[in-house]
Amino acid sequence: MAAVGSGCSTAAAGPGVVSAGALEPGTMSAAHRRLKYISLAVLVVQNASLILSIRYTRTLPGDRFFATTAVVMAEVLKGLTCLLLLFAQKRGNVKHLVLFLHEAVLVQYVDTFKLAVPSLIYTLQNNLQYVAISNLPAATFQVTYQLKILTTALFSVLMLNRSLSRLQWASLLLLFTGVAIVQAQQAGGGGPRPLDQNPGVGLTAVVASCLSSGFAGVYFEKILKGSSGSVWLRNLQLGLFGTVLGLVGLWWAEGAAVAHRGFFFGYTPAVWGVVLNQAFGGLLVAVVVKYADNILKGFATSLSIVLSTVASIRLFGFHVDPLFALGAGLVIGAVYLYSLPRSAAKAIASTSTSASGPCTHQQPPGQPPPPQLSSHRGDLSTEPFLPKSVLVK
């Protein structure tokens, strides 16, 4: 396992700098600041609305739509959107687009087939999310689903040889504790629940989804780092594989029922809203996250948990007891602490040790500080630890 980050800080770096290198120090425009907070609002709404809308459509009385068809439609729309974006990048030249896709998809077929693995896992994950949300309250799912931060961090350490600071390891332990408390509350029967819900099935599905999200996201990031393809090209390739694999899963799980009742059976405007949210939400987040640093992303996740809980109380009669509040509070705190840049984490650790004496690794006077390992942002293909939202899937 990679070494834990040092507790000493050799340089004071300001937290949450927008696009290092894009602007000269001290010249952040008011427009850029507005974009940061607009990004925060978009991230909060997208994170919470997808969970709440899926929960709403899965609890409505009457015929239920087939979740496997919704997964396929989201992949189709996402792929078409990426294709249009690539078309725009080629300035509307069809010939250039066709030659580009032929080279990128067919000639470089090895790189294309590498994406079959994360695409298969993402397709499985999307189906598992429907199973989990159908069997767990929206707020409980939103809290438990933050385990994807833990799984992604662990896979990043194992597969990308990343190191985590002591504060990050502590926040992951805090995250696991909070989720365990929430699940204990759920197992204890926190409030009435419909008879067709199975919390055990829901928990199994969300844990499997978190594991698949962590592995696929890190695997995808590793592929992107080893290739020159753009995020939109890679997501188009993922969409192609995802559509095919989604159709295979549809045939295997619900083929007979879909053939009998129709592909769009049970589709309502609310269901179409879920499909569109899944298809375009990730693309939107991939754009706005360019203006949101890791701290704002941590705030967005925390606020989305609060928003999901408040909405669940009003929409679904969700009951918040002290045990759930404690677990959710621990998760929110853990998400925020984990999202702190490495320089801030070192500063916190340095402050905690300053009372016992000076740091033994202080920078000699007159020497330039070494490069910091703070979290970077702005490059959509290499954003660490949160690939689910950054890498569109």
C-alpha positions in Angstrom: 0.0 0.0 0.0 1.2 3.5 -0.8 2.8 5.5 1.9 0.7 7.9 3.9 1.2 11.6 3.2 3.5 13.5 5.5 2.1 15.6 8.2 4.4 18.5 7.5 3.6 21.4 5.3 6.4 23.2 3.5 4.4 25.9 1.8 1.1 27.6 2.4 -1.2 27.2 -0.5 -4.6 28.8 -0.7 -7.5 26.4 -0.9 -9.8 26.2 -3.8 -7.9 28.2 -6.4 -9.9 28.2 -9.7 -7.9 26.9 -12.6 -4.3 27.3 -11.6 -2.4 28.9 -14.4 -5.5 30.1 -16.1 -5.4 33.5 -14.3 -2.7 35.5 -12.7 -2.6 35.4 -8.9 -5.1 37.8 -7.5 -7.0 38.4 -10.7 -9.9 36.1 -10.3 -12.8 37.8 -12.0 -16.2 38.2 -10.6 -17.5 36.2 -13.5 -15.3 33.3 -12.6 -16.4 33.4 -9.0 -20.0 33.4 -10.2 -19.3 30.3 -12.3 -17.9 28.6 -9.3 -21.1 29.0 -7.3 -23.3 28.2 -10.4 -21.2 25.0 -10.7 -21.9 24.3 -7.0 -25.7 24.7 -7.5 -25.7 22.6 -10.7 -23.8 19.8 -8.9 -26.1 19.8 -5.9 -29.3 19.8 -8.0 -28.0 17.1 -10.4 -26.8 14.8 -7.6 -30.0 15.1 -5.6 -32.6 15.2 -8.5 -31.4 12.0 -10.1 -31.8 10.0 -6.9 -35.1 11.6 -6.0 -36.6 11.2 -9.5 -35.6 7.6 -9.8 -37.1 6.9 -6.3 -40.3 8.8 -7.3 -40.8 6.9 -10.6 -40.2 3.5 -8.8 -42.7 4.2 -6.1 -45.6 5.5 -8.2 -48.7 3.3 -8.3 -49.5 1.4 -11.5 -47.3 -0.2 -14.1 -43.6 0.2 -13.6 -41.3 0.8 -16.6 -38.4 -1.6 -17.2 -35.2 -0.3 -15.7 -33.1 -2.1 -18.3 -34.8 -0.1 -21.1 -34.1 3.2 -19.2 -30.4 2.3 -19.0 -30.2 1.5 -22.7 -32.0 4.8 -23.6 -29.6 6.8 -21.4 -26.6 5.2 -23.2 -28.1 5.9 -26.6 -28.8 9.6 -25.8 -25.4 10.0 -24.2 -23.6 8.5 -27.2 -25.5 10.7 -29.6 -24.7 13.8 -27.6 -21.0 13.0 -27.6 -21.2 12.4 -31.3 -22.8 15.9 -31.8 -20.1 17.4 -29.7 -17.4 15.8 -31.8 -19.2 16.9 -34.9 -19.1 20.5 -33.6 -15.4 20.1 -32.8 -14.8 19.2 -36.5 -16.7 22.4 -37.5 -19.6 20.5 -39.0 -17.4 18.7 -41.5 -18.9 15.2 -42.0 -15.9 13.9 -43.9 -13.5 14.9 -41.2 -15.7 13.4 -38.5 -16.0 10.1 -40.4 -12.2 9.8 -41.0 -11.6 10.7 -37.3 -14.0 8.1 -36.0 -12.6 5.5 -38.4 -9.1 6.1 -37.2 -10.0 6.3 -33.5 -12.6 3.5 -33.3 -11.6 1.0 -36.0 -7.9 1.5 -36.8 -7.1 1.8 -33.1 -9.3 -1.0 -32.2 -7.2 -2.1 -29.3 -7.8 1.1 -27.4 -11.5 0.8 -28.3 -11.8 -2.7 -26.9 -10.1 -1.7 -23.7 -13.2 0.3 -22.9 -15.4 -2.8 -23.0 -14.4 -3.6 -19.4 -15.5 -0.3 -17.8 -18.5 -0.1 -20.1 -19.7 -3.5 -18.9 -19.2 -2.5 -15.3 -20.9 0.9 -15.7 -23.9 -0.8 -17.4 -24.1 -3.2 -14.4 -23.8 -0.3 -12.0 -26.6 1.7 -13.6 -28.9 -1.3 -13.4 -27.9 -1.9 -9.7 -28.8 1.7 -8.9 -32.4 1.1 -9.9 -32.5 -2.0 -7.8 -31.0 -0.2 -4.8 -33.2 2.9 -5.0 -36.3 0.7 -5.5 -35.5 -1.0 -2.1 -34.0 1.9 -0.1 -35.3 5.4 0.9 -33.7 8.1 -1.3 -31.9 9.6 1.7 -30.5 6.3 2.9 -29.3 5.5 -0.6 -27.7 8.9 -1.0 -25.8 8.5 2.2 -24.8 4.8 1.6 -23.8 5.6 -2.0 -21.0 7.8 -0.7 -19.1 4.5 -0.1 -18.0 5.0 -3.7 -15.5 7.6 -2.4 -14.0 4.8 -0.2 -13.9 2.2 -3.0 -12.5 4.7 -5.5 -9.8 5.8 -3.1 -8.8 2.2 -2.4 -8.6 1.3 -6.1 -6.6 4.5 -6.8 -4.1 3.4 -4.2 -3.9 -0.1 -5.5 -4.1 0.6 -9.3 -2.6 4.0 -9.7 -0.1 4.0 -6.8 -1.6 7.1 -5.3 -0.9 8.1 -1.7 -3.5 9.4 0.7 -2.9 11.8 3.5 -3.5 10.9 7.1 -6.6 13.2 7.0 -8.0 11.4 4.0 -7.5 8.0 5.7 -9.2 9.3 8.8 -12.1 10.7 6.7 -12.5 7.3 4.9 -12.8 5.6 8.3 -15.3 8.3 9.4 -17.2 7.7 6.2 -17.5 4.0 6.7 -18.6 4.6 10.3 -21.3 7.0 9.2 -22.7 4.6 6.6 -22.6 1.7 9.1 -24.7 3.8 11.5 -27.2 4.7 8.8 -27.5 1.0 7.8 -28.0 0.0 11.4 -30.8 2.5 11.7 -32.3 1.1 8.5 -32.0 -2.5 9.7 -33.7 -1.4 13.0 -36.8 -0.4 11.0 -36.4 3.3 10.8 -40.0 4.2 10.0 -42.6 2.3 7.9 -41.7 1.1 4.5 -43.7 -0.4 1.6 -44.1 -4.2 1.6 -42.4 -4.6 -1.8 -39.1 -3.1 -0.5 -36.3 -5.3 0.7 -33.5 -3.3 2.5 -31.2 -6.3 2.3 -31.4 -6.4 -1.5 -31.0 -2.6 -1.6 -27.9 -2.6 0.6 -26.3 -5.4 -1.5 -27.1 -3.5 -4.7 -25.7 -0.2 -3.5 -22.5 -1.9 -2.1 -22.0 -3.7 -5.4 -22.6 -0.4 -7.3 -20.0 1.4 -5.2 -17.4 -1.4 -5.8 -18.1 -1.3 -9.6 -18.1 2.5 -9.6 -14.7 2.6 -7.9 -13.0 0.0 -10.1 -14.5 1.2 -13.4 -13.7 4.9 -12.7 -10.1 4.2 -11.8 -9.7 1.8 -14.7 -11.2 4.4 -17.1 -8.9 7.1 -15.7 -5.9 4.8 -16.3 -6.9 4.3 -19.9 -7.4 8.0 -20.4 -3.9 8.8 -19.0 -2.4 6.3 -21.4 -4.1 7.6 -24.5 -4.6 10.9 -26.4 -8.3 10.5 -27.0 -10.7 13.2 -25.7 -13.2 12.7 -23.0 -16.1 13.0 -25.6 -14.5 10.4 -27.8 -14.0 8.0 -24.9 -17.6 8.5 -23.7 -18.9 7.9 -27.3 -17.0 4.6 -27.3 -18.4 3.8 -23.8 -21.9 4.7 -25.1 -21.5 2.3 -28.0 -20.4 -0.6 -25.8 -23.0 0.4 -23.1 -25.8 0.3 -25.6 -24.9 -3.2 -26.8 -24.2 -4.5 -23.4 -27.4 -2.9 -22.1 -29.4 -4.6 -24.8 -27.8 -7.9 -23.8 -28.7 -7.4 -20.2 -32.3 -6.4 -21.2 -32.7 -9.6 -23.2 -31.3 -11.7 -20.4 -33.2 -10.2 -17.5 -36.5 -8.9 -19.0 -36.4 -9.9 -22.6 -39.7 -11.8 -22.6 -41.6 -9.1 -20.7 -40.2 -6.3 -22.9 -41.1 -8.3 -26.1 -44.7 -8.7 -24.7 -45.3 -5.2 -23.4 -43.0 -3.1 -25.5 -39.7 -1.3 -25.0 -41.4 1.9 -23.8 -43.9 0.3 -21.5 -44.7 2.4 -18.5 -42.8 5.5 -19.8 -44.3 8.7 -18.5 -42.9 12.3 -18.6 -41.3 11.6 -15.2 -39.6 8.5 -16.5 -38.3 10.5 -19.5 -37.0 13.0 -17.0 -35.0 10.3 -15.3 -33.6 9.1 -18.6 -32.6 12.6 -19.7 -31.1 13.3 -16.3 -28.9 10.2 -16.6 -27.9 10.9 -20.1 -27.1 14.6 -19.9 -26.5 15.1 -16.2 -23.1 13.5 -16.3 -22.1 15.5 -19.4 -23.3 18.7 -17.7 -21.3 17.9 -14.5 -18.2 17.2 -16.6 -18.5 20.7 -18.0 -19.3 22.6 -14.8 -16.7 20.8 -12.7 -14.1 22.7 -14.7 -15.1 25.7 -12.5 -15.5 23.8 -9.2 -12.6 22.9 -7.0 -12.5 19.8 -4.8 -13.8 21.7 -1.8 -16.9 22.9 -3.7 -17.4 19.3 -5.0 -17.4 18.2 -1.4 -19.9 20.8 -0.4 -22.1 19.8 -3.4 -22.1 16.2 -2.3 -22.9 17.2 1.3 -25.6 19.6 0.3 -27.2 17.0 -2.0 -27.5 14.6 0.9 -29.2 17.3 2.9 -31.5 18.2 0.0 -32.3 14.5 -0.6 -33.2 14.0 3.1 -35.4 17.1 3.2 -37.2 16.2 0.0 -37.6 12.6 1.1 -39.4 13.9 4.3 -41.9 15.9 2.2 -42.3 13.6 -0.8 -42.0 10.1 0.7 -42.7 10.6 4.4 -39.2 9.7 5.4 -38.5 9.7 9.1 -35.2 11.2 10.4 -34.3 9.8 13.8 -31.2 10.7 15.9 -29.3 7.6 14.6 -29.8 8.5 11.0 -28.9 12.2 11.7 -25.7 11.0 13.4 -24.7 8.7 10.6 -25.5 11.3 7.9 -23.6 14.0 9.8 -20.5 11.8 9.9 -20.7 11.1 6.2 -21.2 14.8 5.3 -18.1 15.7 7.5 -16.1 12.8 6.0 -16.9 13.9 2.4 -15.8 17.5 3.2 -12.6 16.5 4.9 -11.7 14.1 2.1 -12.3 16.8 -0.5 -9.7 19.2 1.1 -6.7 19.7 -1.1 -3.5 17.9 -0.1 -1.9 21.2 1.0 -4.8 22.0 3.3 -4.6 18.5 4.8 -0.9 18.9 5.4 -1.6 22.3 7.0 -4.1 20.8 9.4 -1.7 18.0 10.3 1.1 20.5 10.8 -1.0 22.6 13.1 -1.8 19.6 15.2 1.9 18.8 15.7 3.2 22.4 16.2 2.7 22.3 19.9 5.2 19.5 20.4 8.0 21.3 18.4 8.9 22.5 14.9 8.4 20.3 11.9 11.6 18.3 11.1 11.2 18.8 7.3 11.0 22.6 7.1 12.2 24.1 3.9 15.7 25.8 4.3 15.6 29.6 4.0 16.1 30.9 0.5 15.2 27.6 -1.2 12.2 27.3 -3.5 9.5 25.0 -2.1 9.0 21.6 -3.7 6.0 21.1 -5.9 2.8 20.4 -4.0 0.7 17.4 -4.5 -2.5 19.3 -4.1 -5.6 18.1 -5.9 -5.7 19.4 -9.5 -8.6 20.3 -11.6 -9.6 21.5 -15.0 -8.5 18.4 -16.9 -11.6 16.3 -17.3 -9.6 13.2 -18.1 -7.5 13.1 -15.0 -9.6 14.4 -12.2 -8.9 12.2 -9.1 -11.1 10.2 -6.8 -14.5 11.3 -8.2 -14.5 9.8 -11.7 -18.2 8.9 -11.7 -19.2 12.6 -11.9 -16.2 13.9 -13.8 -15.8 11.2 -16.4 -19.5 11.5 -17.3 -20.6 7.9 -16.8 
